[in-house]
Amino acid sequence: MSKLENNMNRAEFHVSSLVVLTQPPLRHRLAEQIAALEGAEIHAVSDEGKLVVTLEGPSQRPILDAIDTINAMPGVLSAALIYHQFDESDAQCEQ
């Protein structure tokens, strides 16, 4: 098997965590909007407007796109990446 074929048979799984700082009065509405993004989950919402969010996806690109989307939401002051991990598995082993 060539190196290219071997790489094509690898499946990736990415998990990132963020702290999203929002305008406090908008925190619950923003938590709902973020939770509606594919692969997003809200773990905590503070009275001060901080959200703890995880993002999951098949590659790094959807994670980065989701962070850009979150940062562009009106009422979001910042979205800081805290942690990122990815695992590779051999797709042939899973079949």
C-alpha positions as CSV (number, residue, x, y, z in Angstrom):
1,M,0.0,0.0,0.0
2,S,1.4,3.4,-0.9
3,K,1.8,6.2,1.6
4,L,-1.0,8.1,-0.1
5,E,-3.4,5.2,0.1
6,N,-2.5,4.6,3.7
7,N,-3.2,8.3,4.5
8,M,-6.6,8.1,2.7
9,N,-7.6,5.1,4.9
10,R,-7.0,7.1,8.1
11,A,-10.0,8.6,9.8
12,E,-9.5,11.6,12.1
13,F,-11.5,12.7,15.0
14,H,-10.9,16.2,16.5
15,V,-12.0,17.6,19.9
16,S,-11.5,21.2,21.0
17,S,-12.6,23.1,24.0
18,L,-13.1,26.9,24.2
19,V,-14.0,29.6,26.6
20,V,-16.3,32.0,25.0
21,L,-16.7,35.4,26.6
22,T,-20.1,37.0,25.8
23,Q,-22.0,40.1,26.8
24,P,-23.7,38.8,30.0
25,P,-27.3,39.7,29.0
26,L,-26.9,37.7,25.8
27,R,-25.2,34.6,27.3
28,H,-28.2,32.3,27.2
29,R,-29.2,33.2,23.6
30,L,-25.6,32.8,22.4
31,A,-25.3,29.5,24.2
32,E,-28.4,28.3,22.2
33,Q,-26.9,29.6,19.0
34,I,-23.6,27.9,19.6
35,A,-25.2,24.6,20.7
36,A,-27.0,24.6,17.3
37,L,-23.7,24.4,15.4
38,E,-22.8,20.9,14.3
39,G,-20.5,19.2,16.7
40,A,-20.9,21.9,19.4
41,E,-21.9,21.3,23.0
42,I,-22.2,23.8,25.9
43,H,-20.9,22.6,29.2
44,A,-21.3,25.7,31.4
45,V,-22.8,29.2,31.3
46,S,-21.7,31.7,34.0
47,D,-23.5,34.8,35.2
48,E,-20.5,36.8,34.0
49,G,-21.1,35.6,30.4
50,K,-18.5,32.9,30.1
51,L,-19.4,29.8,28.2
52,V,-17.4,26.5,28.2
53,V,-17.8,24.9,24.8
54,T,-16.5,21.7,23.1
55,L,-16.4,21.2,19.4
56,E,-16.0,17.9,17.7
57,G,-15.4,17.2,14.0
58,P,-13.8,14.9,11.4
59,S,-10.9,17.4,10.8
60,Q,-9.4,20.6,11.9
61,R,-11.1,22.7,9.3
62,P,-14.7,22.4,10.7
63,I,-13.4,23.2,14.2
64,L,-11.7,26.4,12.9
65,D,-14.8,27.3,10.9
66,A,-17.0,26.9,14.0
67,I,-14.6,29.1,16.0
68,D,-14.8,31.8,13.3
69,T,-18.6,31.5,13.3
70,I,-18.7,31.9,17.1
71,N,-16.4,34.9,17.0
72,A,-18.6,36.6,14.4
73,M,-21.8,36.2,16.5
74,P,-23.1,39.6,17.8
75,G,-22.6,39.7,21.5
76,V,-19.5,37.4,21.5
77,L,-16.4,39.3,22.8
78,S,-13.9,36.5,22.3
79,A,-13.6,32.7,21.8
80,A,-10.3,31.3,23.2
81,L,-9.1,27.9,22.2
82,I,-8.1,26.1,25.4
83,Y,-7.5,22.5,24.2
84,H,-7.3,20.6,20.9
85,Q,-6.7,16.9,20.4
86,F,-7.1,14.6,17.5
87,D,-6.9,10.9,17.0
88,E,-6.3,8.9,13.9
89,S,-7.6,5.5,13.4
90,D,-7.2,3.1,10.5
91,A,-10.5,3.0,8.6
92,Q,-9.8,-0.6,7.4
93,C,-9.7,-1.7,11.1
94,E,-13.1,-0.2,11.7
95,Q,-14.7,-1.9,8.8
